Amino acid sequence: MKRAWQITCLAFVALAVFTLVLSFEYPYMDRLGPGPGFFPFWLSLITGALSLALFFHTTLAKRVGYGSGTLLPDRLGALRIMIILVGLVGGLVIFETLGFRITLLLFLFFLPLALGVRNWWLTLIIATAGSFGVFHVFYYWLKLPLPIGVFGI
Amino acid sequence: MEAFQYWLQGFSVATLPANLMFAFIGCVLGTLIGVLPGLGPAAGTAILIPITFNLDPIGAIIMLSAIYYGAMYGGTITSVLVNVPGEAASVITCLDGFQMAKQGRAGPALGIAAIGSFIGGTFATFALMVVSLPLATFALRFGPPEVFALLVVGLSLVTGLSGRSLLAALIMTFFGIMLAMIGMDPVRGAPRFTFGIAPLYDGVGFVPVVMGLFGVGEILVSMEKPVLEIIKTKLTDLLPNRKEWKVSTGAIGRGTIIGFFLGLIPGIGAIIPTFVAYVVEKKVSKHPEKFGTGVIEGVASPETANNSYANGAMIPLLTLGIPGSPTLAVIMGAFIIHGLTPGPFLFKERPDVVWGLIASLYLGNIMLLILNLPLVGFWAKLLEIRYQYLYPGILLFCILGAYSLNQSVFDVGVMVAFGVLGYIFRKLDWPLAPTILALILGPMMERALRTSLEISGGDMSILITRPISAILLIVAAIVLISPAVRGVAKRAGKD
């Protein structure tokens, strides 16, 4: 976990440097007072300093606040997490093309099967009811605009 | 007399049939969110914001607030029956609640939790009615330097009280403010850090970020060990026996007071009041050794404190515009979406909203008592849903909530990205609450600081030469420095 903390600190240092460099694109002061670059400049400096301080604190201290667990899950846990993430990213890609109902139907059908459900027809019923039912409630009753895909569904 | 008129106005607003219905729907949805593992009140409230888009602002805020305190009730059910808290504030309830369930006493455990929550919530609402008007009137004297100092205090409390590492908590706070800088500059209106990406001109939406960090992130963590074992127990007898009533009365009274006063401190979060209430109860008990084996006081006191805190924490939000927890930050965001800014001016400009909301808290507490006692068996049944169906179902609502805010797939992407970050930060044990609060408060903070400096012609001393601002900044410094001083003293003591 110590290594994970160190890497995270360095990631924040990088983010702070990136923000600091970008902050120079905006005026630090203008005729009325502090400009749009004022806050980002100081914020990135402080964030960078804090991240470096935590990095050195973590590196030098024998024992700091970090947890004793491991960052990475076991194989089965990692597999389940990957399934969820692939499902989310896949859904994201086809969301506007295929529309809410088809995307969520596929999402609610394939995700449970990939997570170990064997009863595919029950899953299909739940997925159909879930995706079409939710669409009906939110689109027609609550008047929320949701995407309709290329098939008009 | 003026206050009494406002109270009457509040009740006349809250008892409108439509608002009663919104409070009821909020209570049901809140209990559901509390019951379902993997969906906390912050993400749950954020997901449901789009439902309120077409509602009148009062109805919307009443419903979202009911979701917030309803989740506090619902979280108890999983703590008692599954030994898994439905939301973080119910962690301590697992200790005695689950033991009671194992002994076949789940009914009285859930019953006393509902009754204690009702009493605690009602007391805190009454206190909210009494103190909010004078506090808001006082806060009207605040200019930009005082507002900036107040926001610094709010963020310092959230930062200082969360997580094991103060430095990590500070970094997370500044990360939230950095995210808040994306979009239009709050003073001049010029775009910043948008990289030519059109959706970024509106900034990073707090709803997708909350749903990512608290919804998707929580689900990803839960996926590591997703199977729950439910205790099968009789839920017919919900009322405690005479002996249990006797010991619970004092516990409920103490829990009410502890929860309310800790609710006044922004950033303390819902967990600390429940732990303090439990520890106090153990200290005053004649048989402290029995705590953890299934004593009813161990459920009554923290559960009462939990709801007393939830309603008490509304005071800093409504009077000062400082949200004390991520869920309250979401509610504050919902206020803003509906064109309302919580704080002293809201009492002046929209008393119907403020007093209508406060009055609805009373009614919501009564609704929750009615909903929870007879329907405990129904809520418990929901826990039997297989995680393979439950988590995709929750994610469906996350996608829906993130998309429908701006009809933007980009927001869904933001939610997924922050879901991964939420997972990583949870594993690292870095606190997430400061990021959310900073994201909401960041633009206000920047506006207040820059306006202060415009007033003073760039002289920073304006922040310390005005008495209220100076006092507030000293408080913030004490909050941030004290953990470090305690750490050094502890180490010196060991040496």
Interface residues (C-beta under 8 A of the other chain):
Chain A: M1 A4 W5 T8 C9 F12 L15 T19 L22 Y26 M29 D30 L32 G33 P34 G35 P36 F38 F39 P40 L43 S44 I46 T47 L50 S51 A53 L54 H57 V64 G65 Y66 G67 G69 L71 P73 D74 G77 R80 I81 I84 L85 G87 L88 V89 G91 L92 F95 E96 F100 L104 F107 L108 L111 P112 L115 G116 V117 T123 I126 G130 S131 V134 F138 L142 K143 L144 P145 L146 P147
Chain B: P50 I51 F53 N54 G163 R164 S165 L167 A168 L170 I171 F174 F175 I177 M178 M181 D185 V187 R188 A190 R192 F193 V216 I219 L220 M223 E224 K225 P226 R386 Y387 Q388 Y389 Y391 P392 G393 L395 L396 F397 I399 L400 Y403 S404 Q407 V409 V412 G413 V416 G419 V420 Y423 I424 K427 L428 D429 W430 E446 L449 R450 L453 E454 G457 G458
